[in-house]
């Protein structure tokens, strides 16, 4: 179907422009009039309608975060859609109101495209599917089930709660990793400063003594001299390592191995594992509660879980269910759930209350994540104190021990 670009005036007299599919210009004009837009110019174009495209979006906005739709905007959209649909507002009028109040040009363009798609006879889930960078497969599956069951308003409320939970879990994981990373970076910076500025100053003093220096001092001075003379090479190696690592985790095999290793990071790995399992359990519970078939629900949840290792385990569960195996058996085969969770899954299958039990599992993991984060500082502090103590001991032995020996030698004279 050809694509037409148009310009027109809204009911408030504002200039409106965009792209729209139609059999001919007359059909496009009728679609615009039905949405309250009086067309002033309609031209055919060979350019396809792009997700989120908007002629009013400038180059700076395309290069900055203003060209993105963050989770908060998607949460607000879901909550507002629930409120408007529950109040009986027609969906076209609801989308028009949200578009007028939107301050993000990309999100506004997406809402305009939704209105045009709905006006051309598409379903809401089909219209949302045209924007895969904004709406996840799980979101689309939920909306589709909400349309089929006539519970679209409740579906948007559940999606809002799901997005809120996802955002909270991601922030907790970041907070769990932020503290140890900050300490390690601070220690690395301190080591660089000491080796480039502090030790060379002491090295000049030691050279004037013309005495045999201790082994530790010679090692520190040698390493410091290497950093001072070859810091461009070290910097290039560091940048190359970062680029290589990012390229490695961008590959399928590298991403899988890195995501699997995350679960084995000391202390923080437990938090990442439990947060990932909490997100999986809540997403699966929500799909069960909304009436999504088990196989389709597992497939959607696999795409939502932000971990390739966990995604492979969910896909393993999906394949097992497709072969006719029980959820308990497939969950046991993954090797990521503890016996308590497996027992709850068994009870859920026997009683037919899988959604309720999965919500309980999610709540259990969420409470454990909260406890782990609260005790994170007390678990990390002893390790950091030992590392700092070792660093101070090395510096003391390497720098102050020769001065102490030379001082004693001078006193004996």
C-alpha positions in Angstrom: 0.0 0.0 0.0 1.5 3.4 -0.9 2.5 5.9 1.7 1.4 9.6 1.6 2.9 12.5 3.5 0.4 15.1 4.5 0.1 18.6 6.1 -3.1 19.8 7.7 -4.7 21.8 10.5 -6.1 20.3 13.7 -9.4 21.3 15.2 -7.5 23.9 17.2 -5.8 25.3 14.1 -2.4 23.8 14.8 -0.2 22.7 11.9 0.0 18.8 11.8 2.2 16.8 9.4 3.2 13.2 9.1 2.9 10.0 7.0 -0.1 7.7 6.4 -0.8 4.6 4.4 -3.8 4.5 2.0 -5.0 3.3 -1.3 -5.1 6.8 -2.7 -5.1 10.4 -1.6 -8.8 10.5 -1.2 -8.7 7.6 1.3 -6.0 9.4 3.2 -8.0 12.6 3.2 -11.0 10.7 4.7 -8.9 9.2 7.4 -7.5 12.6 8.3 -11.0 14.2 8.4 -12.2 11.4 10.6 -9.5 12.1 13.1 -10.3 15.9 13.2 -7.5 17.0 10.8 -8.3 19.2 7.8 -5.7 18.3 5.1 -4.0 21.1 3.2 -1.5 19.0 1.3 -1.2 15.3 0.5 1.7 13.8 -1.5 2.7 10.3 -2.4 6.1 9.1 -1.3 8.2 6.0 -1.7 9.5 6.3 1.9 8.0 3.8 4.3 6.5 4.8 7.5 9.2 4.5 10.1 8.6 3.8 13.7 8.7 6.9 15.7 9.7 9.1 12.7 8.8 12.8 13.0 9.9 15.6 10.7 9.8 18.0 13.6 12.5 16.1 15.4 15.8 17.9 15.0 19.3 16.6 14.6 20.3 17.4 18.2 17.2 15.5 19.5 18.2 12.5 17.3 21.6 12.4 18.8 20.6 12.9 22.5 18.3 11.0 24.9 15.4 13.2 23.8 15.0 10.8 20.9 14.3 7.9 23.3 11.3 6.7 25.2 12.3 5.8 28.7 10.5 3.4 31.1 8.9 6.2 33.1 7.1 7.5 29.9 5.9 3.9 29.1 4.7 3.5 32.7 2.9 6.8 32.6 1.3 5.8 29.2 0.1 2.5 30.7 -1.3 4.1 33.8 -3.1 6.8 31.8 -4.5 4.3 29.4 -5.9 2.3 32.3 -7.5 5.4 33.9 -9.0 6.6 30.6 -10.3 3.3 29.4 -11.8 2.5 32.8 -13.6 5.8 32.8 -15.2 4.9 29.4 -13.2 7.3 27.2 -13.0 6.1 23.6 -9.5 4.8 22.8 -9.1 7.3 19.9 -9.9 10.2 22.1 -7.6 8.9 24.8 -4.7 8.6 22.5 -5.4 12.2 21.1 -5.4 13.5 24.7 -2.2 11.8 25.5 -0.6 13.1 22.3 -1.5 16.7 23.2 0.0 16.4 26.7 3.2 14.6 25.6 6.5 16.6 25.7 8.6 14.0 24.0 8.4 14.4 20.2 9.2 10.7 19.5 6.5 9.5 21.9 4.1 12.1 20.4 4.9 10.8 16.9 4.3 7.2 18.1 0.9 8.2 19.5 0.0 9.9 16.2 1.0 6.7 14.3 -1.2 4.6 16.7 -4.2 6.9 16.0 -3.6 6.6 12.2 -3.3 2.8 12.5 -6.4 2.4 14.5 -8.3 4.7 12.2 -7.2 2.5 9.2 -8.8 -0.5 10.9 -5.9 -2.1 12.7 -6.2 -3.5 16.2 -4.3 -1.8 19.0 -1.8 -4.7 19.5 -1.1 -4.6 15.7 -0.5 -0.8 15.9 1.8 -1.2 18.9 3.7 -3.9 17.0 4.9 -1.2 14.5 7.1 0.2 17.3 9.3 -2.7 18.5 11.9 -0.3 20.0 9.3 1.0 22.5 7.0 -2.0 23.2 8.5 -5.3 24.2 7.1 -8.6 22.9 5.7 -9.3 26.4 3.9 -5.9 26.4 2.4 -6.7 23.0 1.3 -10.2 24.0 -0.4 -8.7 27.1 -2.3 -6.1 25.1 -3.3 -8.7 22.5 -4.8 -10.9 25.3 -6.5 -7.9 26.8 -8.2 -7.2 23.5 -9.3 -10.8 23.1 -10.7 -11.0 26.6 -12.2 -7.5 26.7 -10.1 -6.5 29.7 -7.8 -4.0 28.0 -8.1 -1.5 30.9 -7.1 -4.1 33.5 -4.3 -5.2 31.2 -2.8 -1.7 31.1 -2.9 -1.6 34.9 -1.0 -4.9 35.2 1.5 -3.7 32.6 2.0 -0.5 34.7 2.7 -2.6 37.8 5.0 -4.9 35.8 7.0 -2.0 34.4 7.3 -0.5 37.9 8.6 -3.8 39.3 11.1 -4.2 36.4 12.4 -0.6 37.0 12.7 -1.3 40.7 14.7 -4.5 40.2 17.1 -2.9 37.7 17.7 0.0 40.1 18.4 -2.5 42.9 20.9 -4.4 40.8 22.7 -1.2 39.9 22.8 -0.1 43.5 24.2 -3.5 44.5 27.0 -3.2 41.9 27.7 0.5 42.2 29.4 0.5 45.7 32.0 -2.2 45.0 32.7 -0.8 41.6 33.2 2.6 43.0 35.7 1.3 45.6 37.6 -0.7 43.1 37.9 2.3 40.7 39.0 4.6 43.6 41.7 2.1 44.5 42.9 1.8 40.9 43.1 5.6 40.6 45.0 5.8 43.9 47.5 3.2 42.6 48.0 5.1 39.4 48.6 8.4 41.3 51.0 6.8 43.7 53.0 5.1 40.9 53.2 8.2 38.7 53.7 11.0 41.2 54.6 9.7 44.7 57.1 6.8 44.1 59.2 8.8 41.5 59.7 11.5 44.1 61.0 8.9 46.6 63.1 7.2 43.9 65.1 10.4 43.5 65.8 10.5 47.2 66.8 6.8 47.2 69.2 7.2 44.3 71.2 9.8 46.3 71.8 7.2 49.1 73.8 4.9 46.7 72.8 1.9 48.9 71.3 -1.5 48.2 67.5 -1.1 48.4 65.1 -3.8 49.6 63.5 -6.1 47.1 60.0 -4.7 47.6 61.4 -1.1 47.0 63.1 -2.2 43.8 59.9 -3.8 42.6 57.8 -0.7 43.3 60.4 1.6 41.7 60.6 -0.7 38.6 56.8 -0.8 38.2 56.5 2.9 38.7 59.2 3.6 36.1 57.5 1.3 33.7 54.2 3.2 34.2 55.9 6.6 33.8 57.7 5.8 30.7 55.2 3.6 29.0 51.8 5.1 30.1 50.7 5.7 26.5 51.1 2.0 25.8 49.3 1.1 29.0 46.5 3.5 28.1 46.2 2.1 24.6 46.1 -1.5 26.1 43.4 -0.4 28.5 41.2 1.2 25.8 41.8 -1.9 23.6 40.8 -4.2 26.4 37.6 -2.2 27.0 36.7 -2.2 23.3 37.5 -5.9 23.0 35.4 -6.7 26.0 32.4 -4.7 24.7 32.8 -6.4 21.3 32.9 -9.8 23.0 29.8 -9.3 25.1 28.0 -8.0 21.9 28.4 -11.5 20.4 25.9 -14.2 21.2 28.5 -16.6 22.7 30.2 -13.8 24.7 27.0 -12.4 26.0 25.8 -15.8 27.2 29.1 -16.5 29.0 29.2 -13.0 30.6 25.6 -13.2 31.8 26.3 -16.7 33.2 29.5 -15.3 35.0 27.5 -12.5 36.5 25.7 -15.0 38.8 29.1 -16.2 40.2 30.5 -12.7 41.1 31.3 -12.7 44.8 28.5 -11.2 46.9 26.9 -9.2 44.1 26.3 -12.4 42.0 23.7 -13.6 44.5 21.8 -10.3 44.2 21.8 -10.4 40.4 20.6 -14.0 40.4 17.7 -13.4 42.8 16.7 -10.2 41.1 16.6 -12.0 37.7 14.6 -14.8 39.1 12.2 -12.4 40.7 11.6 -10.7 37.4 11.1 -14.0 35.7 8.6 -15.3 38.3 6.6 -12.1 38.3 6.5 -11.9 34.5 5.4 -15.5 34.2 2.8 -15.0 36.9 1.4 -12.0 35.1 1.2 -13.9 31.8 -0.7 -16.8 33.6 -3.0 -14.4 35.3 -3.9 -12.6 32.0 -4.7 -15.9 30.3 -1.7 -16.2 28.0 -1.1 -19.9 27.0 1.9 -21.4 28.9 4.1 -21.8 25.8 3.4 -18.3 24.5 3.9 -16.9 28.0 7.3 -18.6 28.4 8.3 -17.4 25.0 7.4 -13.8 25.9 9.1 -14.0 29.3 12.2 -15.3 27.6 12.4 -12.1 25.5 11.8 -9.9 28.6 14.5 -11.5 30.9 17.5 -9.3 30.5 20.0 -12.1 30.8 21.1 -14.5 28.0 21.9 -17.4 30.3 18.5 -17.1 32.1 16.8 -16.7 28.7 18.3 -20.0 27.5 16.9 -21.7 30.6 13.4 -20.2 30.0 13.6 -21.4 26.4 14.6 -24.8 27.7 11.4 -24.8 29.9 9.3 -23.7 26.9 10.7 -26.6 24.8 10.0 -29.0 27.6 6.4 -27.9 28.0 6.0 -28.1 24.2 7.1 -31.8 24.4 4.4 -32.4 27.0 6.5 -32.2 30.2 5.3 -30.6 33.4 6.5 -27.1 34.5 8.0 -28.7 37.6 10.1 -31.1 35.6 11.3 -28.5 33.1 12.1 -26.0 36.0 14.1 -28.8 37.8 16.1 -29.5 34.6 17.2 -25.8 34.4 19.1 -26.0 37.7 18.5 -22.4 38.6 15.7 -22.8 41.2 16.2 -23.9 44.8 14.2 -26.7 46.3 11.7 -24.4 48.1 10.8 -22.7 44.8 10.4 -26.1 43.1 8.1 -27.3 45.9 5.9 -24.2 45.4 5.8 -24.8 41.6 4.7 -28.4 42.3 1.9 -27.2 44.6 0.9 -24.6 42.0 0.5 -27.3 39.3 -1.5 -29.6 41.6 -3.9 -26.8 42.7 -4.1 -25.0 39.4 -3.0 -21.7 41.1 0.3 -21.2 39.2 -0.2 -17.4 38.9 -0.6 -17.1 42.7 2.3 -19.3 43.5 4.6 -17.5 41.0 3.7 -14.2 42.6 4.7 -15.7 45.9 8.0 -16.8 44.4 8.6 -13.4 43.0 7.8 -11.8 46.4 10.2 -14.2 48.1 13.0 -13.4 45.8 12.3 -9.7 46.0 12.5 -9.8 49.8 15.8 -11.7 49.6 17.2 -9.1 47.2 16.1 -6.3 49.6 17.9 -8.1 52.5 21.0 -8.7 50.5 21.3 -5.1 49.5 20.8 -3.9 53.1 23.6 -6.2 54.2 25.8 -5.5 51.2 27.9 -2.9 52.9 28.7 -5.0 55.9 29.7 -7.9 53.6 31.9 -5.8 51.4 33.6 -3.7 54.0 35.9 -6.5 55.4 37.1 -7.3 51.9 37.8 -3.7 51.1 39.6 -3.2 54.4 41.8 -6.2 53.7 42.6 -4.9 50.2 43.4 -1.4 51.5 45.5 -2.9 54.2 47.5 -5.0 51.7 48.0 -1.8 49.6 49.2 0.2 52.5 51.5 -2.6 53.7 53.1 -2.8 50.3 53.7 0.9 50.1 55.0 1.0 53.7 57.5 -1.9 53.0 58.6 -0.5 49.7 58.9 3.2 50.7 59.4 3.6 54.4 61.4 0.5 55.1 64.6 1.8 53.2 64.3 5.2 55.0 64.0 3.4 58.3 67.1 1.2 57.6 69.1 4.2 56.4 68.0 6.1 59.5 69.2 3.3 61.8 72.5 3.1 59.9 73.1 6.9 60.4 72.4 6.6 64.2 74.9 3.7 64.5 77.5 5.9 63.0 
